[in-house]
Every structure is written in structure tokens, then in C-alpha cells.
């Protein structure tokens, strides 16, 4: 019975995570399956110079009351929005996290173009294999000056309470935001971040932040899979150890290596653990990073 229960849960998660496909029988076309309880909007960004897709999942009962909610922003929404919104709703229903609004940022483009644009926007500097990279500062400005006001004007948000979820290059951007834009998010879930990027740029950046006495104020959950590439795990451990040892005022952090997980399988359990952790406490002056 337990095996069948786990299989059912895995199937449900897969259905939520995968982009819906149009099915056809001969010449007849059928509509795609959408995600219930969500809204799709578009934002024309003058900073990015493109139209971006804004995917929104509201908490149950949003229309019936007047509460304001924290917002969890999800990078790589093309692949992540379905599963993140589903997991968030299950955790809200179970009382594991408070009510939140989930907002995904997507490019609404081809699979190949999506990977090119995420490398452009989520990396802090250019690198030999990524000559078109280095757009993280611009993307952070887009979020601060265009995306946040766009969402805050249309939904009952709590503007000073924003979370960010990122995986791989998304995790790299999340750690970049923590170090270089520390007021951008109050809660961060960084999964399998690409710390290796550009000769471990973020490890060098952390050293600069520490020497300058820069404050870091956020609740951070970060994780890596036991079976990820050796350099992923090694670099992640080095940055995590530095952050924990510095005693940054206001930085509250949990880190873990997840058993039996790799770079692609880590998502479900890490995102679940991350949401639970970052919404379990608030960064306060005098708090210290803890395991």
C-alpha cells in the first residue's frame, strides 16, 4: 500500500510539473490542460527589453477575504511553476506555511531560447562558455523597479516580505541577490546553486562582502544533492561554511546535503523543506546563521 501511495504522489507531482502538451487525433486539436487557481499576465519590461510572462497562484479563499500575503517569486517558471504552486498549496492546506502568493517569471519562448535567456539573466558576470551572460544586475533591477510594483499593484501583497526560489543558475542568482542585493528578498531558497560559475565568482564576492562589513539580513535555506557532481557539492560546501562562520547579523540559515538526490531529482524535497524553513522564522537584528 505504501509503495502505491508513493507512486500516486509522484504521478501527481509529475503532472503538475510538466508543461501541458496539446493532444491531437488526426486533424482535430484539443485545448491544453491549464493549472486551476492560477492567473497568467504579461509584463512589457523596458529594462529587459522583452515581454515576460507572469504566472500567479493565489492562496485558497483569496477572493473571500482582505488579508495581505507574502510573495514567493519562482525563477525558471517554464519548468518550475506548476510544481512549486502545487507544493505551496499542499503546505498551506496542511498548515506548514502561512498563506502565500506564488509568482513565476517566464519568457514564454522555445525550449532552446529559454536556456539561452536564463543564462543571460541569472549569471552575475560573463564567462568563457557564457559570453552572453552577466545580466543578473539588470534582472535584479527589473524585479525591483518593474516586477515588484506590477505585482504589488494588482494583488494584496506584503511588500516587505518577499521570498525567492532558484535552482542551478536560479540558485546562483538567489545567492547573488543575497550577497549583492541584500534588501531585495527577505527569504531565500537556493537549491543546487551553480557556485562553480566564472571561477567561483560568488565565493570571491562573499569575501569582499565580509571584508566591507556588509550586512546580510535574510532567512536562507540551501541544499545540494548527495549524488550531484563533485564540484557542485564541494563549492556549495565552501560557500555555505563561509556564510555560517562569519556571524553576519540578521542572517538565519539552514543547509543540508540531501541523501539519494541528484541535480534533477532534488527539486521536490528541497523546495518543500525550503518553504517550511524560510517561513518558520523572520530575520531579526542580532540573529546569527545556524545549521
Number of C-alpha atoms within 10 A of each C-alpha: 6 7 8 9 10 11 12 12 11 12 12 13 17 13 12 20 20 14 17 14 11 10 12 10 7 6 6 7 10 11 10 11 11 13 15 8 11 15 13 11 10 15 15 13 15 10 13 15 8 11 14 18 19 21 22 24 25 20 20 14 10 16 9 7 7 9 12 15 21 19 29 26 24 25 24 20 22 22 16 22 27 24 21 27 28 19 19 25 22 14 17 17 14 10 11 16 18 18 22 25 25 25 27 25 22 23 20 15 13 10 11 8 12 16 13 14 16 19 21 21 22 27 27 24 18 16 15 9 9 15 11 16 20 19 21 22 19 16 20 20 16 16 18 15 13 17 21 17 12 15 19 13 10 8 15 16 19 15 14 12 15 21 26 26 25 27 28 19 23 26 26 26 30 30 26 23 20 24 20 19 15 16 16 20 22 21 30 29 30 28 29 27 25 24 27 17 20 17 10 14 17 23 18 11 14 20 14 13 14 17 9 9 9 15 16 24 26 26 27 27 25 26 28 29 23 18 17 19 12 10 12 20 21 15 19 24 18 12 19 19 13 14 21 18 12 13 17 20 18 19 26 27 24 19 20 16 19 15 11 11 17 16 18 12 13 23 22 16 13 25 24 17 17 24 26 19 20 23 18 12 11 17 20 14 11 13 18 19 22 13 12
